[in-house]
Amino acid sequence: MPFCINCGVELGADVGQCPLCGYAMPAAGAGKPLSAAGAATAVSGGGEERARRTGKLIGMEILSVLFATADSAVLAIDFALNRALTWSLYPAAAVTALWVYVLLMLSVARRPLKTLVISAAALLVLLAGVDFADGVLSWFVPIGLPISLCALACIGLVIAAARRPVRSHALIGVAAAACIALESCVIDYAVARFIGAKPLTWSLIVAACMAPVAVAGLFHHFVLRKHFAVDKYLHF
Amino acid sequence: MSMEKAWVPLDTVARMYPSLVGSESPTCFRISAVLNDAVSIDALRAAVADLTLRFPCFRYRLGAGMFWHFLQRTDERPHVIEDRGVVCRDFFPTRDEKLLWRVLYGQNRISLECSHILTDGYGALQYLRYLVERYLCCAGILPQSILPEPDFSGAECMEDAYTRYFIKDIPHARQPDRSYQPAAQPLPDRRLRLIGGEINADSLRKASAQADLSVTQYLVAVYLWSLYCLSIKELPRPVRSIRLIVPVDLRNLYPSKTMRNFFAPVLCELLPFLGGYTFDEIAGDVKNQMAREIKPRFINLQISRNVSITNNMFVRLIPLILKVPIQRFLYLNRGMKAASGLLSNLGRVALPEEIEHHIERLEFVTSPSHILKTTAGVIGAGHKVVVTFCNTTADTSVEREFFTFLSTRGVRTRIYTSESRE
């Protein structure tokens, strides 16, 4: 049985190094990775993870070069033709927003909340960039910002409904119907205010259409669903 | 079967745990039986299927209500999956509407991973005992069943025993302040380092008797000594106390057949800022503290605190969507920071000789977190006691001090290791 001369403890038969101090066993076991000895739970440490990270880093670098090339090409062509930056600012803003978005998404893969926040930020940056391309912010604050925020809140609501521990398709439908009604109202109100028209006209019809859908979904979820027990959900 | 309810509220302690389920869940624990021979997967699946109806108290998944989570009865089949070495890390029973436990198989290892939302170490151990026995029968190793028919279907098995023994008019236990935390940085990718020591039970009992302590008290004293040695290396002038959580099975103090959580954490404390310690002083302190704390009158304080919080009308009426982040914040920032380590001893598992003969050893792993960085699980079977340290950092100082100390006291220990990743 191997024995660590540093720690004075006996080691498992197939332990290559002392797990306590790292002393390499001079016998056949020496040089083996620090893994899994007596346990079938053995797993090679972070080699696979490191390879995955390196691959991701290389991918991000390649994408950055491609996006930077596209930006530079568009700006250079515009400048060569007009001796100023005019139309190229719009595609450049879009490409830059997409660039930032892709890099951030790669860095937070498999994290839904961060993905949503980054998508929101990227969308707002894109809209603000396109609006600001001519030097002033005109439609972004009164129209772009409220509609975008409302749309993102709606997406978050639907995702939250879909990720509930007790998943219900009816409840997801209710959330989607409510979101359509809300988004319609926000679009109607924001655009009407911007152009000076009467707010909340057609959106109320959309909301009225969505109301029965939502009521039917709620009825299905809370009344028709089997095994529903009010005391279970409301016990406190 | 007739006693199975469609849903039951969580027990007093479990009400906190759903908020803690995440990438590094401190609510999960694992008990493993390492057999002498390779595991037959078909026999294991047959054994799990056979036990499913005999353990109705395990046929629940987590549901979410308006104010609290609850256990919802389910007919879902238990998961029997291959052990890929990811210990207590990729188990999200709240996310996928799964059962709150699962069985894993390795080369010669049968493991049960279980969430504290459902049961504690006692309940999980009962299941594992029967699982190993049924497995040996299904694999044709045992000719017939040896253990008595399990009887875990009564209403008492699903009771919240804390509320039964709650005494209304006594004060609550005081929330301890922040304790010393080892400074080591966490391993990358939320990996865990497991270092286990297979200890000869006779030599451990002998060393404990020499120190005039029980085996648990002795292991707690050695663990505290290890933390103390690390703390004086890191901080020559310590400012915080060193505190160890020792969960105690309350079924030994309060008669109950419950298969749900029924334990209380006892705190063993050193105050290094008042002066240096020798091991003998620590041993004396541990003996006095544990003897004092593990008495019904002091345990009642803990029960009183837990039950009073969950009975508080204000707490009860907070919607779950707000309750979860508040509970998580309080537990991680107050509860966990109050301890420097955890040692959970499931004790010696009584198994018939015919079964013990086929088991190399049992292992018990409790999941640590980025705050409570090191935990130790102790379990014994036959002539072996296995102490498994689970560590979120690369620093093995505590484990090294622990096992080398035992060796210097003549306790025969064989070390094995494994590293687990996300």
Interface residues (C-beta under 8 A of the other chain):
Chain A: M1 C4 C7 G8 V9 E10 L11 G12 V15 C18 P19 L20 C21 L34 S35 A36 A37 G38 A39 A40 T41 A42 V43 G45 G46 E49 R164 P165 V166 R167 H227 A229 K232 Y233 L234 H235 F236
Chain B: A6 W7 P9 V34 L62 G63 A64 G65 M66 F67 W68 F70 Q72 D83 R84 G85 V86 V87 T94 R95 E97 G106 Q107 N108 R109 S111 P188 D189 R191 L194 I195 G196 G197 R316 L317 T396 E399 R400 F403 T404 S407 T408 R412 T413 R414 I415 Y416 T417 S418 E419 S420 R421
